[in-house]
Amino acid sequence: MKVGDLVKFESAFFHTATEGYANPGVILSESESSSAARQSYRVMWADMRVTTEHHCFLKLLTSS
């Protein structure tokens, strides 16, 4: 994933949290991480809210 990509919040474990996200979102920035397993992104959601999300909770919808 990279800046400008359209994503959706998705989690089987945090199912109730999924309802709190105004999908889709656009990736604003990528964290500086030395490990792919710790990769996270700042995302602006359809309701204009900005959050930082771990990569495993984001599903790529379209690539920029």
PDBQT receptor file of N, H, CA, C and O in Angstrom, charges set to zero:
ATOM      1  N   MET A   1       0.835  -1.170   0.000  1.00  0.00    +0.000 N 
ATOM      2  CA  MET A   1       0.000   0.000   0.000  1.00  0.00    +0.000 C 
ATOM      3  C   MET A   1       0.885   1.240   0.000  1.00  0.00    +0.000 C 
ATOM      4  O   MET A   1       2.006   1.238   0.509  1.00  0.00    +0.000 OA
ATOM      5  N   LYS A   2       0.333   2.303  -0.595  1.00  0.00    +0.000 N 
ATOM      6  H   LYS A   2      -0.577   2.304  -1.009  1.00  0.00    +0.000 HD
ATOM      7  CA  LYS A   2       1.091   3.551  -0.657  1.00  0.00    +0.000 C 
ATOM      8  C   LYS A   2       0.150   4.750  -0.563  1.00  0.00    +0.000 C 
ATOM      9  O   LYS A   2      -1.070   4.608  -0.639  1.00  0.00    +0.000 OA
ATOM     10  N   VAL A   3       0.739   5.924  -0.397  1.00  0.00    +0.000 N 
ATOM     11  H   VAL A   3       1.730   6.039  -0.335  1.00  0.00    +0.000 HD
ATOM     12  CA  VAL A   3      -0.029   7.166  -0.302  1.00  0.00    +0.000 C 
ATOM     13  C   VAL A   3      -0.939   7.298  -1.519  1.00  0.00    +0.000 C 
ATOM     14  O   VAL A   3      -0.511   7.104  -2.657  1.00  0.00    +0.000 OA
ATOM     15  N   GLY A   4      -2.204   7.631  -1.258  1.00  0.00    +0.000 N 
ATOM     16  H   GLY A   4      -2.552   7.789  -0.334  1.00  0.00    +0.000 HD
ATOM     17  CA  GLY A   4      -3.192   7.802  -2.318  1.00  0.00    +0.000 C 
ATOM     18  C   GLY A   4      -4.062   6.589  -2.570  1.00  0.00    +0.000 C 
ATOM     19  O   GLY A   4      -5.085   6.694  -3.247  1.00  0.00    +0.000 OA
ATOM     20  N   ASP A   5      -3.675   5.433  -2.037  1.00  0.00    +0.000 N 
ATOM     21  H   ASP A   5      -2.844   5.348  -1.487  1.00  0.00    +0.000 HD
ATOM     22  CA  ASP A   5      -4.477   4.223  -2.232  1.00  0.00    +0.000 C 
ATOM     23  C   ASP A   5      -5.788   4.322  -1.451  1.00  0.00    +0.000 C 
ATOM     24  O   ASP A   5      -5.835   4.900  -0.365  1.00  0.00    +0.000 OA
ATOM     25  N   LEU A   6      -6.836   3.757  -2.015  1.00  0.00    +0.000 N 
ATOM     26  H   LEU A   6      -6.798   3.287  -2.897  1.00  0.00    +0.000 HD
ATOM     27  CA  LEU A   6      -8.146   3.691  -1.373  1.00  0.00    +0.000 C 
ATOM     28  C   LEU A   6      -8.230   2.373  -0.616  1.00  0.00    +0.000 C 
ATOM     29  O   LEU A   6      -7.958   1.311  -1.174  1.00  0.00    +0.000 OA
ATOM     30  N   VAL A   7      -8.612   2.445   0.670  1.00  0.00    +0.000 N 
ATOM     31  H   VAL A   7      -8.833   3.308   1.123  1.00  0.00    +0.000 HD
ATOM     32  CA  VAL A   7      -8.642   1.262   1.522  1.00  0.00    +0.000 C 
ATOM     33  C   VAL A   7      -9.966   1.170   2.286  1.00  0.00    +0.000 C 
ATOM     34  O   VAL A   7     -10.746   2.120   2.350  1.00  0.00    +0.000 OA
ATOM     35  N   LYS A   8     -10.180  -0.002   2.855  1.00  0.00    +0.000 N 
ATOM     36  H   LYS A   8      -9.547  -0.774   2.803  1.00  0.00    +0.000 HD
ATOM     37  CA  LYS A   8     -11.348  -0.274   3.684  1.00  0.00    +0.000 C 
ATOM     38  C   LYS A   8     -10.839  -0.858   4.993  1.00  0.00    +0.000 C 
ATOM     39  O   LYS A   8      -9.911  -1.666   4.984  1.00  0.00    +0.000 OA
ATOM     40  N   PHE A   9     -11.433  -0.460   6.131  1.00  0.00    +0.000 N 
ATOM     41  H   PHE A   9     -12.186   0.197   6.138  1.00  0.00    +0.000 HD
ATOM     42  CA  PHE A   9     -11.077  -1.059   7.411  1.00  0.00    +0.000 C 
ATOM     43  C   PHE A   9     -11.763  -2.415   7.494  1.00  0.00    +0.000 C 
ATOM     44  O   PHE A   9     -12.960  -2.536   7.235  1.00  0.00    +0.000 OA
ATOM     45  N   GLU A  10     -10.990  -3.432   7.858  1.00  0.00    +0.000 N 
ATOM     46  H   GLU A  10     -10.017  -3.334   8.068  1.00  0.00    +0.000 HD
ATOM     47  CA  GLU A  10     -11.536  -4.783   7.894  1.00  0.00    +0.000 C 
ATOM     48  C   GLU A  10     -10.870  -5.561   9.023  1.00  0.00    +0.000 C 
ATOM     49  O   GLU A  10      -9.644  -5.596   9.130  1.00  0.00    +0.000 OA
ATOM     50  N   SER A  11     -11.694  -6.183   9.863  1.00  0.00    +0.000 N 
ATOM     51  H   SER A  11     -12.690  -6.154   9.777  1.00  0.00    +0.000 HD
ATOM     52  CA  SER A  11     -11.166  -6.987  10.954  1.00  0.00    +0.000 C 
ATOM     53  C   SER A  11     -12.197  -8.008  11.402  1.00  0.00    +0.000 C 
ATOM     54  O   SER A  11     -13.326  -7.653  11.743  1.00  0.00    +0.000 OA
ATOM     55  N   ALA A  12     -11.812  -9.262  11.401  1.00  0.00    +0.000 N 
ATOM     56  H   ALA A  12     -10.895  -9.550  11.124  1.00  0.00    +0.000 HD
ATOM     57  CA  ALA A  12     -12.686 -10.319  11.897  1.00  0.00    +0.000 C 
ATOM     58  C   ALA A  12     -12.706 -10.296  13.432  1.00  0.00    +0.000 C 
ATOM     59  O   ALA A  12     -13.730 -10.594  14.047  1.00  0.00    +0.000 OA
ATOM     60  N   PHE A  13     -11.588  -9.946  14.036  1.00  0.00    +0.000 N 
ATOM     61  H   PHE A  13     -10.756  -9.704  13.537  1.00  0.00    +0.000 HD
ATOM     62  CA  PHE A  13     -11.458  -9.940  15.489  1.00  0.00    +0.000 C 
ATOM     63  C   PHE A  13     -12.192  -8.757  16.118  1.00  0.00    +0.000 C 
ATOM     64  O   PHE A  13     -12.864  -8.918  17.136  1.00  0.00    +0.000 OA
ATOM     65  N   PHE A  14     -12.067  -7.565  15.518  1.00  0.00    +0.000 N 
ATOM     66  H   PHE A  14     -11.520  -7.434  14.691  1.00  0.00    +0.000 HD
ATOM     67  CA  PHE A  14     -12.698  -6.347  16.033  1.00  0.00    +0.000 C 
ATOM     68  C   PHE A  14     -13.938  -6.020  15.211  1.00  0.00    +0.000 C 
ATOM     69  O   PHE A  14     -14.068  -4.915  14.685  1.00  0.00    +0.000 OA
ATOM     70  N   HIS A  15     -14.846  -6.983  15.102  1.00  0.00    +0.000 N 
ATOM     71  H   HIS A  15     -14.741  -7.881  15.530  1.00  0.00    +0.000 HD
ATOM     72  CA  HIS A  15     -16.030  -6.821  14.254  1.00  0.00    +0.000 C 
ATOM     73  C   HIS A  15     -16.851  -5.582  14.618  1.00  0.00    +0.000 C 
ATOM     74  O   HIS A  15     -17.296  -4.862  13.724  1.00  0.00    +0.000 OA
ATOM     75  N   THR A  16     -17.057  -5.322  15.889  1.00  0.00    +0.000 N 
ATOM     76  H   THR A  16     -16.695  -5.907  16.615  1.00  0.00    +0.000 HD
ATOM     77  CA  THR A  16     -17.855  -4.160  16.283  1.00  0.00    +0.000 C 
ATOM     78  C   THR A  16     -17.129  -2.852  15.956  1.00  0.00    +0.000 C 
ATOM     79  O   THR A  16     -17.781  -1.843  15.687  1.00  0.00    +0.000 OA
ATOM     80  N   ALA A  17     -15.811  -2.853  15.974  1.00  0.00    +0.000 N 
ATOM     81  H   ALA A  17     -15.282  -3.673  16.193  1.00  0.00    +0.000 HD
ATOM     82  CA  ALA A  17     -15.045  -1.650  15.626  1.00  0.00    +0.000 C 
ATOM     83  C   ALA A  17     -15.222  -1.307  14.157  1.00  0.00    +0.000 C 
ATOM     84  O   ALA A  17     -15.176  -0.133  13.787  1.00  0.00    +0.000 OA
ATOM     85  N   THR A  18     -15.423  -2.310  13.317  1.00  0.00    +0.000 N 
ATOM     86  H   THR A  18     -15.461  -3.263  13.617  1.00  0.00    +0.000 HD
ATOM     87  CA  THR A  18     -15.602  -2.094  11.882  1.00  0.00    +0.000 C 
ATOM     88  C   THR A  18     -16.764  -1.144  11.609  1.00  0.00    +0.000 C 
ATOM     89  O   THR A  18     -16.714  -0.353  10.667  1.00  0.00    +0.000 OA
ATOM     90  N   GLU A  19     -17.799  -1.223  12.426  1.00  0.00    +0.000 N 
ATOM     91  H   GLU A  19     -17.839  -1.866  13.190  1.00  0.00    +0.000 HD
ATOM     92  CA  GLU A  19     -18.979  -0.380  12.246  1.00  0.00    +0.000 C 
ATOM     93  C   GLU A  19     -18.678   1.096  12.499  1.00  0.00    +0.000 C 
ATOM     94  O   GLU A  19     -19.434   1.957  12.048  1.00  0.00    +0.000 OA
ATOM     95  N   GLY A  20     -17.605   1.407  13.202  1.00  0.00    +0.000 N 
ATOM     96  H   GLY A  20     -16.990   0.708  13.569  1.00  0.00    +0.000 HD
ATOM     97  CA  GLY A  20     -17.246   2.782  13.526  1.00  0.00    +0.000 C 
ATOM     98  C   GLY A  20     -16.450   3.494  12.450  1.00  0.00    +0.000 C 
ATOM     99  O   GLY A  20     -16.099   4.662  12.617  1.00  0.00    +0.000 OA
ATOM    100  N   TYR A  21     -16.163   2.824  11.363  1.00  0.00    +0.000 N 
ATOM    101  H   TYR A  21     -16.448   1.875  11.227  1.00  0.00    +0.000 HD
ATOM    102  CA  TYR A  21     -15.360   3.426  10.295  1.00  0.00    +0.000 C 
ATOM    103  C   TYR A  21     -16.230   3.798   9.106  1.00  0.00    +0.000 C 
ATOM    104  O   TYR A  21     -17.067   3.012   8.663  1.00  0.00    +0.000 OA
ATOM    105  N   ALA A  22     -16.022   5.006   8.595  1.00  0.00    +0.000 N 
ATOM    106  H   ALA A  22     -15.342   5.645   8.955  1.00  0.00    +0.000 HD
ATOM    107  CA  ALA A  22     -16.750   5.479   7.418  1.00  0.00    +0.000 C 
ATOM    108  C   ALA A  22     -15.905   5.120   6.189  1.00  0.00    +0.000 C 
ATOM    109  O   ALA A  22     -15.125   5.937   5.698  1.00  0.00    +0.000 OA
ATOM    110  N   ASN A  23     -16.073   3.902   5.708  1.00  0.00    +0.000 N 
ATOM    111  H   ASN A  23     -16.706   3.239   6.107  1.00  0.00    +0.000 HD
ATOM    112  CA  ASN A  23     -15.319   3.429   4.539  1.00  0.00    +0.000 C 
ATOM    113  C   ASN A  23     -15.823   4.107   3.283  1.00  0.00    +0.000 C 
ATOM    114  O   ASN A  23     -17.003   4.454   3.219  1.00  0.00    +0.000 OA
ATOM    115  N   PRO A  24     -14.989   4.308   2.288  1.00  0.00    +0.000 N 
ATOM    116  CA  PRO A  24     -13.571   3.976   2.243  1.00  0.00    +0.000 C 
ATOM    117  C   PRO A  24     -12.723   5.095   2.839  1.00  0.00    +0.000 C 
ATOM    118  O   PRO A  24     -13.220   6.149   3.235  1.00  0.00    +0.000 OA
ATOM    119  N   GLY A  25     -11.417   4.819   2.884  1.00  0.00    +0.000 N 
ATOM    120  H   GLY A  25     -11.013   3.962   2.563  1.00  0.00    +0.000 HD
ATOM    121  CA  GLY A  25     -10.448   5.807   3.338  1.00  0.00    +0.000 C 
ATOM    122  C   GLY A  25      -9.322   5.902   2.338  1.00  0.00    +0.000 C 
ATOM    123  O   GLY A  25      -9.135   5.014   1.506  1.00  0.00    +0.000 OA
ATOM    124  N   VAL A  26      -8.564   6.996   2.426  1.00  0.00    +0.000 N 
ATOM    125  H   VAL A  26      -8.716   7.717   3.102  1.00  0.00    +0.000 HD
ATOM    126  CA  VAL A  26      -7.413   7.182   1.543  1.00  0.00    +0.000 C 
ATOM    127  C   VAL A  26      -6.164   7.290   2.417  1.00  0.00    +0.000 C 
ATOM    128  O   VAL A  26      -6.166   7.979   3.437  1.00  0.00    +0.000 OA
ATOM    129  N   ILE A  27      -5.103   6.603   2.005  1.00  0.00    +0.000 N 
ATOM    130  H   ILE A  27      -5.102   6.044   1.176  1.00  0.00    +0.000 HD
ATOM    131  CA  ILE A  27      -3.855   6.628   2.764  1.00  0.00    +0.000 C 
ATOM    132  C   ILE A  27      -3.184   7.983   2.569  1.00  0.00    +0.000 C 
ATOM    133  O   ILE A  27      -2.925   8.412   1.445  1.00  0.00    +0.000 OA
ATOM    134  N   LEU A  28      -2.905   8.659   3.711  1.00  0.00    +0.000 N 
ATOM    135  H   LEU A  28      -3.115   8.311   4.625  1.00  0.00    +0.000 HD
ATOM    136  CA  LEU A  28      -2.253   9.965   3.695  1.00  0.00    +0.000 C 
ATOM    137  C   LEU A  28      -0.742   9.854   3.835  1.00  0.00    +0.000 C 
ATOM    138  O   LEU A  28       0.006  10.601   3.203  1.00  0.00    +0.000 OA
ATOM    139  N   SER A  29      -0.299   8.917   4.666  1.00  0.00    +0.000 N 
ATOM    140  H   SER A  29      -0.907   8.310   5.179  1.00  0.00    +0.000 HD
ATOM    141  CA  SER A  29       1.136   8.743   4.871  1.00  0.00    +0.000 C 
ATOM    142  C   SER A  29       1.416   7.351   5.415  1.00  0.00    +0.000 C 
ATOM    143  O   SER A  29       0.532   6.649   5.905  1.00  0.00    +0.000 OA
ATOM    144  N   GLU A  30       2.678   6.988   5.306  1.00  0.00    +0.000 N 
ATOM    145  H   GLU A  30       3.396   7.558   4.908  1.00  0.00    +0.000 HD
ATOM    146  CA  GLU A  30       3.145   5.678   5.741  1.00  0.00    +0.000 C 
ATOM    147  C   GLU A  30       4.090   5.885   6.911  1.00  0.00    +0.000 C 
ATOM    148  O   GLU A  30       4.879   6.829   6.904  1.00  0.00    +0.000 OA
ATOM    149  N   SER A  31       4.025   5.018   7.918  1.00  0.00    +0.000 N 
ATOM    150  H   SER A  31       3.384   4.251   7.924  1.00  0.00    +0.000 HD
ATOM    151  CA  SER A  31       4.918   5.153   9.067  1.00  0.00    +0.000 C 
ATOM    152  C   SER A  31       6.332   4.763   8.676  1.00  0.00    +0.000 C 
ATOM    153  O   SER A  31       6.555   4.012   7.726  1.00  0.00    +0.000 OA
ATOM    154  N   GLU A  32       7.277   5.294   9.434  1.00  0.00    +0.000 N 
ATOM    155  H   GLU A  32       7.096   5.904  10.206  1.00  0.00    +0.000 HD
ATOM    156  CA  GLU A  32       8.677   4.914   9.262  1.00  0.00    +0.000 C 
ATOM    157  C   GLU A  32       8.908   3.699  10.143  1.00  0.00    +0.000 C 
ATOM    158  O   GLU A  32       9.031   3.833  11.361  1.00  0.00    +0.000 OA
ATOM    159  N   SER A  33       8.969   2.513   9.544  1.00  0.00    +0.000 N 
ATOM    160  H   SER A  33       8.869   2.405   8.555  1.00  0.00    +0.000 HD
ATOM    161  CA  SER A  33       9.149   1.289  10.321  1.00  0.00    +0.000 C 
ATOM    162  C   SER A  33      10.220   0.432   9.672  1.00  0.00    +0.000 C 
ATOM    163  O   SER A  33      10.301   0.329   8.449  1.00  0.00    +0.000 OA
ATOM    164  N   SER A  34      11.036  -0.177  10.510  1.00  0.00    +0.000 N 
ATOM    165  H   SER A  34      10.970  -0.093  11.505  1.00  0.00    +0.000 HD
ATOM    166  CA  SER A  34      12.089  -1.048   9.995  1.00  0.00    +0.000 C 
ATOM    167  C   SER A  34      11.563  -2.453   9.712  1.00  0.00    +0.000 C 
ATOM    168  O   SER A  34      12.266  -3.275   9.124  1.00  0.00    +0.000 OA
ATOM    169  N   SER A  35      10.333  -2.727  10.128  1.00  0.00    +0.000 N 
ATOM    170  H   SER A  35       9.762  -2.059  10.605  1.00  0.00    +0.000 HD
ATOM    171  CA  SER A  35       9.764  -4.060   9.971  1.00  0.00    +0.000 C 
ATOM    172  C   SER A  35       8.417  -3.995   9.253  1.00  0.00    +0.000 C 
ATOM    173  O   SER A  35       7.560  -3.188   9.614  1.00  0.00    +0.000 OA
ATOM    174  N   ALA A  36       8.232  -4.831   8.251  1.00  0.00    +0.000 N 
ATOM    175  H   ALA A  36       8.928  -5.486   7.959  1.00  0.00    +0.000 HD
ATOM    176  CA  ALA A  36       6.967  -4.882   7.525  1.00  0.00    +0.000 C 
ATOM    177  C   ALA A  36       5.827  -5.291   8.452  1.00  0.00    +0.000 C 
ATOM    178  O   ALA A  36       4.684  -4.885   8.243  1.00  0.00    +0.000 OA
ATOM    179  N   ALA A  37       6.123  -6.082   9.463  1.00  0.00    +0.000 N 
ATOM    180  H   ALA A  37       7.051  -6.412   9.633  1.00  0.00    +0.000 HD
ATOM    181  CA  ALA A  37       5.098  -6.543  10.394  1.00  0.00    +0.000 C 
ATOM    182  C   ALA A  37       4.559  -5.409  11.261  1.00  0.00    +0.000 C 
ATOM    183  O   ALA A  37       3.472  -5.528  11.827  1.00  0.00    +0.000 OA
ATOM    184  N   ARG A  38       5.308  -4.310  11.373  1.00  0.00    +0.000 N 
ATOM    185  H   ARG A  38       6.191  -4.214  10.914  1.00  0.00    +0.000 HD
ATOM    186  CA  ARG A  38       4.885  -3.182  12.208  1.00  0.00    +0.000 C 
ATOM    187  C   ARG A  38       4.393  -2.011  11.361  1.00  0.00    +0.000 C 
ATOM    188  O   ARG A  38       4.193  -0.916  11.888  1.00  0.00    +0.000 OA
ATOM    189  N   GLN A  39       4.198  -2.217  10.082  1.00  0.00    +0.000 N 
ATOM    190  H   GLN A  39       4.361  -3.106   9.654  1.00  0.00    +0.000 HD
ATOM    191  CA  GLN A  39       3.808  -1.147   9.170  1.00  0.00    +0.000 C 
ATOM    192  C   GLN A  39       2.440  -0.589   9.518  1.00  0.00    +0.000 C 
ATOM    193  O   GLN A  39       1.495  -1.344   9.746  1.00  0.00    +0.000 OA
ATOM    194  N   SER A  40       2.335   0.730   9.560  1.00  0.00    +0.000 N 
ATOM    195  H   SER A  40       3.103   1.344   9.375  1.00  0.00    +0.000 HD
ATOM    196  CA  SER A  40       1.046   1.375   9.799  1.00  0.00    +0.000 C 
ATOM    197  C   SER A  40       0.910   2.585   8.883  1.00  0.00    +0.000 C 
ATOM    198  O   SER A  40       1.886   3.064   8.305  1.00  0.00    +0.000 OA
ATOM    199  N   TYR A  41      -0.323   3.063   8.765  1.00  0.00    +0.000 N 
ATOM    200  H   TYR A  41      -1.116   2.673   9.234  1.00  0.00    +0.000 HD
ATOM    201  CA  TYR A  41      -0.639   4.143   7.840  1.00  0.00    +0.000 C 
ATOM    202  C   TYR A  41      -1.582   5.144   8.487  1.00  0.00    +0.000 C 
ATOM    203  O   TYR A  41      -2.436   4.766   9.288  1.00  0.00    +0.000 OA
ATOM    204  N   ARG A  42      -1.432   6.422   8.144  1.00  0.00    +0.000 N 
ATOM    205  H   ARG A  42      -0.738   6.730   7.493  1.00  0.00    +0.000 HD
ATOM    206  CA  ARG A  42      -2.424   7.440   8.512  1.00  0.00    +0.000 C 
ATOM    207  C   ARG A  42      -3.460   7.435   7.403  1.00  0.00    +0.000 C 
ATOM    208  O   ARG A  42      -3.120   7.532   6.224  1.00  0.00    +0.000 OA
ATOM    209  N   VAL A  43      -4.727   7.320   7.786  1.00  0.00    +0.000 N 
ATOM    210  H   VAL A  43      -5.004   7.241   8.744  1.00  0.00    +0.000 HD
ATOM    211  CA  VAL A  43      -5.815   7.180   6.822  1.00  0.00    +0.000 C 
ATOM    212  C   VAL A  43      -6.872   8.246   7.093  1.00  0.00    +0.000 C 
ATOM    213  O   VAL A  43      -7.266   8.458   8.240  1.00  0.00    +0.000 OA
ATOM    214  N   MET A  44      -7.334   8.923   6.026  1.00  0.00    +0.000 N 
ATOM    215  H   MET A  44      -7.014   8.750   5.094  1.00  0.00    +0.000 HD
ATOM    216  CA  MET A  44      -8.469   9.825   6.141  1.00  0.00    +0.000 C 
ATOM    217  C   MET A  44      -9.682   9.087   5.617  1.00  0.00    +0.000 C 
ATOM    218  O   MET A  44      -9.710   8.642   4.470  1.00  0.00    +0.000 OA
ATOM    219  N   TRP A  45     -10.701   8.961   6.488  1.00  0.00    +0.000 N 
ATOM    220  H   TRP A  45     -10.678   9.322   7.420  1.00  0.00    +0.000 HD
ATOM    221  CA  TRP A  45     -11.909   8.216   6.164  1.00  0.00    +0.000 C 
ATOM    222  C   TRP A  45     -12.945   9.114   5.499  1.00  0.00    +0.000 C 
ATOM    223  O   TRP A  45     -12.787  10.335   5.469  1.00  0.00    +0.000 OA
ATOM    224  N   ALA A  46     -13.998   8.513   4.969  1.00  0.00    +0.000 N 
ATOM    225  H   ALA A  46     -14.126   7.521   4.993  1.00  0.00    +0.000 HD
ATOM    226  CA  ALA A  46     -15.031   9.236   4.228  1.00  0.00    +0.000 C 
ATOM    227  C   ALA A  46     -15.699  10.321   5.069  1.00  0.00    +0.000 C 
ATOM    228  O   ALA A  46     -16.246  11.275   4.516  1.00  0.00    +0.000 OA
ATOM    229  N   ASP A  47     -15.665  10.191   6.399  1.00  0.00    +0.000 N 
ATOM    230  H   ASP A  47     -15.221   9.416   6.849  1.00  0.00    +0.000 HD
ATOM    231  CA  ASP A  47     -16.252  11.219   7.271  1.00  0.00    +0.000 C 
ATOM    232  C   ASP A  47     -15.231  12.290   7.671  1.00  0.00    +0.000 C 
ATOM    233  O   ASP A  47     -15.491  13.097   8.563  1.00  0.00    +0.000 OA
ATOM    234  N   MET A  48     -14.057  12.292   7.001  1.00  0.00    +0.000 N 
ATOM    235  H   MET A  48     -13.846  11.635   6.277  1.00  0.00    +0.000 HD
ATOM    236  CA  MET A  48     -12.959  13.242   7.196  1.00  0.00    +0.000 C 
ATOM    237  C   MET A  48     -12.150  13.003   8.481  1.00  0.00    +0.000 C 
ATOM    238  O   MET A  48     -11.256  13.786   8.802  1.00  0.00    +0.000 OA
ATOM    239  N   ARG A  49     -12.456  11.948   9.199  1.00  0.00    +0.000 N 
ATOM    240  H   ARG A  49     -13.183  11.312   8.938  1.00  0.00    +0.000 HD
ATOM    241  CA  ARG A  49     -11.689  11.596  10.393  1.00  0.00    +0.000 C 
ATOM    242  C   ARG A  49     -10.366  10.973   9.957  1.00  0.00    +0.000 C 
ATOM    243  O   ARG A  49     -10.329  10.222   8.982  1.00  0.00    +0.000 OA
ATOM    244  N   VAL A  50      -9.287  11.275  10.665  1.00  0.00    +0.000 N 
ATOM    245  H   VAL A  50      -9.317  11.885  11.456  1.00  0.00    +0.000 HD
ATOM    246  CA  VAL A  50      -7.968  10.720  10.352  1.00  0.00    +0.000 C 
ATOM    247  C   VAL A  50      -7.527   9.838  11.511  1.00  0.00    +0.000 C 
ATOM    248  O   VAL A  50      -7.555  10.252  12.670  1.00  0.00    +0.000 OA
ATOM    249  N   THR A  51      -7.117   8.608  11.178  1.00  0.00    +0.000 N 
ATOM    250  H   THR A  51      -7.095   8.272  10.236  1.00  0.00    +0.000 HD
ATOM    251  CA  THR A  51      -6.637   7.666  12.186  1.00  0.00    +0.000 C 
ATOM    252  C   THR A  51      -5.344   7.020  11.698  1.00  0.00    +0.000 C 
ATOM    253  O   THR A  51      -5.005   7.104  10.517  1.00  0.00    +0.000 OA
ATOM    254  N   THR A  52      -4.634   6.383  12.604  1.00  0.00    +0.000 N 
ATOM    255  H   THR A  52      -4.909   6.314  13.563  1.00  0.00    +0.000 HD
ATOM    256  CA  THR A  52      -3.454   5.593  12.264  1.00  0.00    +0.000 C 
ATOM    257  C   THR A  52      -3.839   4.134  12.433  1.00  0.00    +0.000 C 
ATOM    258  O   THR A  52      -4.307   3.719  13.493  1.00  0.00    +0.000 OA
ATOM    259  N   GLU A  53      -3.634   3.360  11.368  1.00  0.00    +0.000 N 
ATOM    260  H   GLU A  53      -3.254   3.698  10.507  1.00  0.00    +0.000 HD
ATOM    261  CA  GLU A  53      -4.072   1.966  11.365  1.00  0.00    +0.000 C 
ATOM    262  C   GLU A  53      -2.935   1.025  10.987  1.00  0.00    +0.000 C 
ATOM    263  O   GLU A  53      -2.129   1.326  10.106  1.00  0.00    +0.000 OA
ATOM    264  N   HIS A  54      -2.883  -0.108  11.660  1.00  0.00    +0.000 N 
ATOM    265  H   HIS A  54      -3.538  -0.353  12.376  1.00  0.00    +0.000 HD
ATOM    266  CA  HIS A  54      -1.929  -1.162  11.345  1.00  0.00    +0.000 C 
ATOM    267  C   HIS A  54      -2.312  -1.773   9.990  1.00  0.00    +0.000 C 
ATOM    268  O   HIS A  54      -3.498  -1.913   9.693  1.00  0.00    +0.000 OA
ATOM    269  N   HIS A  55      -1.348  -2.128   9.188  1.00  0.00    +0.000 N 
ATOM    270  H   HIS A  55      -0.384  -2.014   9.429  1.00  0.00    +0.000 HD
ATOM    271  CA  HIS A  55      -1.596  -2.616   7.825  1.00  0.00    +0.000 C 
ATOM    272  C   HIS A  55      -2.537  -3.815   7.760  1.00  0.00    +0.000 C 
ATOM    273  O   HIS A  55      -3.266  -3.970   6.780  1.00  0.00    +0.000 OA
ATOM    274  N   CYS A  56      -2.534  -4.664   8.785  1.00  0.00    +0.000 N 
ATOM    275  H   CYS A  56      -1.942  -4.538   9.581  1.00  0.00    +0.000 HD
ATOM    276  CA  CYS A  56      -3.358  -5.872   8.728  1.00  0.00    +0.000 C 
ATOM    277  C   CYS A  56      -4.854  -5.584   8.835  1.00  0.00    +0.000 C 
ATOM    278  O   CYS A  56      -5.672  -6.461   8.559  1.00  0.00    +0.000 OA
ATOM    279  N   PHE A  57      -5.222  -4.358   9.234  1.00  0.00    +0.000 N 
ATOM    280  H   PHE A  57      -4.558  -3.645   9.458  1.00  0.00    +0.000 HD
ATOM    281  CA  PHE A  57      -6.641  -4.001   9.331  1.00  0.00    +0.000 C 
ATOM    282  C   PHE A  57      -7.136  -3.253   8.096  1.00  0.00    +0.000 C 
ATOM    283  O   PHE A  57      -8.288  -2.823   8.054  1.00  0.00    +0.000 OA
ATOM    284  N   LEU A  58      -6.280  -3.095   7.100  1.00  0.00    +0.000 N 
ATOM    285  H   LEU A  58      -5.344  -3.444   7.135  1.00  0.00    +0.000 HD
ATOM    286  CA  LEU A  58      -6.643  -2.361   5.903  1.00  0.00    +0.000 C 
ATOM    287  C   LEU A  58      -6.699  -3.293   4.689  1.00  0.00    +0.000 C 
ATOM    288  O   LEU A  58      -5.781  -4.076   4.444  1.00  0.00    +0.000 OA
ATOM    289  N   LYS A  59      -7.781  -3.191   3.948  1.00  0.00    +0.000 N 
ATOM    290  H   LYS A  59      -8.526  -2.555   4.146  1.00  0.00    +0.000 HD
ATOM    291  CA  LYS A  59      -7.911  -3.948   2.716  1.00  0.00    +0.000 C 
ATOM    292  C   LYS A  59      -7.812  -2.966   1.555  1.00  0.00    +0.000 C 
ATOM    293  O   LYS A  59      -8.553  -1.985   1.502  1.00  0.00    +0.000 OA
ATOM    294  N   LEU A  60      -6.899  -3.229   0.628  1.00  0.00    +0.000 N 
ATOM    295  H   LEU A  60      -6.297  -4.026   0.671  1.00  0.00    +0.000 HD
ATOM    296  CA  LEU A  60      -6.702  -2.368  -0.532  1.00  0.00    +0.000 C 
ATOM    297  C   LEU A  60      -7.880  -2.478  -1.478  1.00  0.00    +0.000 C 
ATOM    298  O   LEU A  60      -8.241  -3.574  -1.908  1.00  0.00    +0.000 OA
ATOM    299  N   LEU A  61      -8.487  -1.323  -1.805  1.00  0.00    +0.000 N 
ATOM    300  H   LEU A  61      -8.194  -0.433  -1.455  1.00  0.00    +0.000 HD
ATOM    301  CA  LEU A  61      -9.611  -1.306  -2.755  1.00  0.00    +0.000 C 
ATOM    302  C   LEU A  61      -9.140  -0.880  -4.137  1.00  0.00    +0.000 C 
ATOM    303  O   LEU A  61      -9.465  -1.530  -5.131  1.00  0.00    +0.000 OA
ATOM    304  N   THR A  62      -8.376   0.209  -4.207  1.00  0.00    +0.000 N 
ATOM    305  H   THR A  62      -8.113   0.737  -3.400  1.00  0.00    +0.000 HD
ATOM    306  CA  THR A  62      -7.800   0.656  -5.472  1.00  0.00    +0.000 C 
ATOM    307  C   THR A  62      -6.408   1.208  -5.211  1.00  0.00    +0.000 C 
ATOM    308  O   THR A  62      -6.140   1.785  -4.158  1.00  0.00    +0.000 OA
ATOM    309  N   SER A  63      -5.550   1.025  -6.163  1.00  0.00    +0.000 N 
ATOM    310  H   SER A  63      -5.768   0.556  -7.019  1.00  0.00    +0.000 HD
ATOM    311  CA  SER A  63      -4.169   1.500  -6.037  1.00  0.00    +0.000 C 
ATOM    312  C   SER A  63      -4.002   2.771  -6.865  1.00  0.00    +0.000 C 
ATOM    313  O   SER A  63      -4.491   2.864  -7.991  1.00  0.00    +0.000 OA
ATOM    314  N   SER A  64      -3.301   3.750  -6.284  1.00  0.00    +0.000 N 
ATOM    315  H   SER A  64      -2.904   3.674  -5.370  1.00  0.00    +0.000 HD
ATOM    316  CA  SER A  64      -3.083   5.013  -6.996  1.00  0.00    +0.000 C 
ATOM    317  C   SER A  64      -1.959   4.903  -7.997  1.00  0.00    +0.000 C 
ATOM    318  O   SER A  64      -1.644   5.877  -8.682  1.00  0.00    +0.000 OA
TER     319      SER A  64
